[in-house]
């Protein structure tokens, strides 16, 4: 009888965690979806109105831009763990100190990356093998976004602060604002409506910059007026705390390095793709757009698990970690499977939204079939990694992720695309191969090493 009662309590507890996670997850997934809607709208308008070469120019730049923003993503994820633990421990003063240190450090890094990116964009894009017919447009497009990087970084990390406290709704509201502004600005700037100069493909870059900066300003004003716990005021000192900066670097730098090396692998991949011509580059961009939506549940669940786990550790509720992991894995397979099945069923119609060339559309469809299913494996690995990161264990999960990418994905993509009849299709075989290896490595470390460690709070 007692065993049945215990089992019943465990089931109810897991249901409670799953419900809380789903409540947190829905705005987070919608946030990621809204973030991609602006990019998707830009791709549809550019691809259909300005042609394949214009879409290829944007697609060729994306891995380079992602490389530069990877640092802020890594630091932001590190700060969300620290904030999650401090918030779980109900230490408001520590939360504000983490915010101040992160904002100052991220802004300074953003300035450095903006300058370096603007200077070296042409050289990097040439090394990437960007087709000659689009390189000048791509360089100009890139420099517009590089100038805005410091402010874009501040916006990115501030939304991670709010999620670290368990607030996924407010960032979602402002991503709606940003997306709506972006969609409004897109046709005005691209086609030169209402007396604005016609900017063509560069209008898509300016639309991203203007919408993000304006949204960030509106968000700061809103948080102050609503007296939000994370409002920017005199209680947040922008002086960097040495101890917190070390912790932030310990958590954020491995994550940033991982993101950077993922970005470099994408640069390597697009270099392989570029060798098959601008049609292949455009197909790559279209597949990436669709894949970004498939990744959303996995990435969102990784963030949710990391925050729930960090708050549990901060509150000394270590027994709750198993429930967090089980709930995350279950939601990954349920949500991911439904989404992937829908995209497989309607892949032609979805890709046709921004590809008009039947040849390019055929290439993109073949690539989707090869890789889409493997994002379920990707999501499983994300959840295991996120749990370990929440406790401050970042080095080995990062090493395993890098190994999967650079020892599996890139070599497989290169060999199969260059030395077999698979050609461009061989590039996409590298993705599922890397995801499977990553899950095996991450789960083995989690099961045989991490679970035997003593978990302690990083901040009080």
Secondary structure, 3 states (H helix, E strand, C coil): CHHHHHHHHHHHHHHHHHHHHHHHHHHHHHHHHHHHHHHHHHHHHHHHHHCHHHHHHHHHHHHHHHHHHHHHHHHHHHHHHHHHHHHHCCCHHHHHHHHHHHHHHHHHHHHHHHHHHHHHHHHHHHHCCCCCCCHHHHHHHHHHHHHCHHHHHHHHHHHHHHHHCCCCHHHHHHHHHHHHHHHHHHHHHHHCHHHCCCCCCHHHHHHHHHHHHHHHHHHHHHHHHCCCCCCCCCCCCCCCCHHHHHHHHHHHHHHHHHHHHHHHHHHHHHHHHHCCCHHHHHHHHHHHHHHHHHHHHHHHHHHHHHHHHHHHHHCCCHHHHHHHHHHHHHHHHHHHHHHHHHHHHCHHHHHCCCCCCHHHHHHHHHHHHHHHHHHHHHHHHHHHHHHHHHCCCCHHHHHHHHHHHHHHHHHHHHHHHHHCCCCHHHHHHHHHHHHHHHHHHHHHHHHHCHHHCCCCCCCC
